[in-house]
Amino acid sequence: MTIGEIAERVYLSLIGVSALIGIYGFLLYRNSWRWRQLAASYPAPPGEKPDRQHWTNLVLTGVNPAWNSYSGITLIGVNRRGVFLRLLPPFSFLHAPLFFPHHQVSLTPTRWLLQEAYEIELRGGFPIRMIINAKAKSWIERER
């Protein structure tokens, strides 16, 4: 095998890996669009932290029939001003922390995939629905 053949294989491999990384990055970006919409309207204040955090599941749905499930990678936090949502690393890439003031949040019962669940409703009719399990809802109410 000559140097030219080796260089050609390295070059073609780099092109293939770059295409794979590009496609994967696009899929991650596209999959995070609901979270990014929420983050544009409800960003977490810089420097402010929740007093306590709880590990839970979260589902984002709305606008179309699809949904995003963040099972076991969501941290929900509460302080005197509001509710925080963030994802654990490395899943937090393209998912900025969220903050919802208490006066803009209500928890209403709903059903999700045959389970008892609660929807975090935002005042003002935001089109994206956030669904949490009953355990997370009772934790939020206890910590408020």
N, C-alpha and C positions, 0 to 999 in steps of 0.2 A: 504494500500500500504506500503510495507516494504522499508527500506532504500536501500536494494539491487535493488529493482525495480526502485526506484527513480534514483539511480546512473546509472542504465542501460539506462533509458530514457534520462538522461542528456548526457551520453556518445554517444548514437546513434544520438541525436540532434546535438552534436558538430561535429560528423563525417559528417552529412548531410550539415550543414552550411559550414564546411570547403570545402566540395566538390563543393558546390554552388559558394563560393568565388573563388576557384581555376578555375572553368570553366569560370566564369565571367572575371577573370584576364587574362586568355588565350585569350578569345574573344577580350578584349581590346587591348592586345598586338598584336594579329594578324591583327586587323583592323587598327592599326597605322603604318603598315609596309612602306607605301609610305612616310609618314611624316618622319619616322626614316631614310629612305634612303636619303632624302633631308637634314636632320639634320646632317648626317654623312659627307656630302660634303659641306654644307653651314651653319655651326653653327654660332649663333650670337656671336660677340666678347664680352667677359666678360666686364662689366662696361659701354659698349657703349649703349646709348639709342637713340630712334628716337626723333626728334625735335617735331613732331606732329604725332598724331595717328587718325585713322579713322576706325569705326566699319563697317564691310562688310561681304559678303559671299565669300566662296572659295570652289572650287571643284578640287580635285586631281584625275587625271586619267592617264592611260598609262600602258604599259606592258601587261595588259589583259583587257577584256571588262568591268570589274567592275570599280566603282569610289567611292571616299569618298567625301561626302558633309559636309562642315562645315558652315552651314547656320546660320548666326546671332551670331556666336561665335568667329569670326576671327577679330583680330585687325591688321591692316596694318599700318605701320609707315614708315616715310621717314626722312632721314637727308642728309647732304651734301655728304656722302659717299655711301649711298645705301638705299635699301628697306628692312624693317623688316616685318616678319610675326610671329604672336603668337596667341595662343588660350586663351580664357578666362578660369579662374579656374571655376569649377573643371575639365573641358574638357582638360586642358593643361597637365594632367597626361599622361606620355609617349609621349608627344609632345613638345620637346625642341624648344625654339625660333629659328627662321631662319633669316639669313641675306644674301642678294644678292647685291653685288656691282653694281652701276649704269652701269659700262662699260660691265657687263656680262648679262644685262637684256634688252630685247626688248618686247614691247607690240604689238601684232598683232591681228587684228580682226578675230573673229571666230563666229560660231553659237553654242549655247548650249541649248538644250531642247527648240528650237524655239524662243530663245531670242538672242538679240544682246549681245555679250560677247567679252572678250579679253583674249588672252592667254599670260601668262608671259613666254616667251621663254628664256631659258638660253643658252649662248654661249657654244659650245662644244657638243651639241646634247644630253643633259640629257634626259633619257627616260620617265620621269614623267612630265606630263603636268599640269600646274596650270591655272585654269580658273577663272576670276573675272568678275563682271558686269561692264557695261559702266560707271556708276557713280564712282566706285572705280578707274577705269582707268583714268578718267578725274581728279580726286583728286590727284593721284600720279603725273601726268604730271604738275599739277598746283603747287604742293609742291616741286618738284625737285629743 
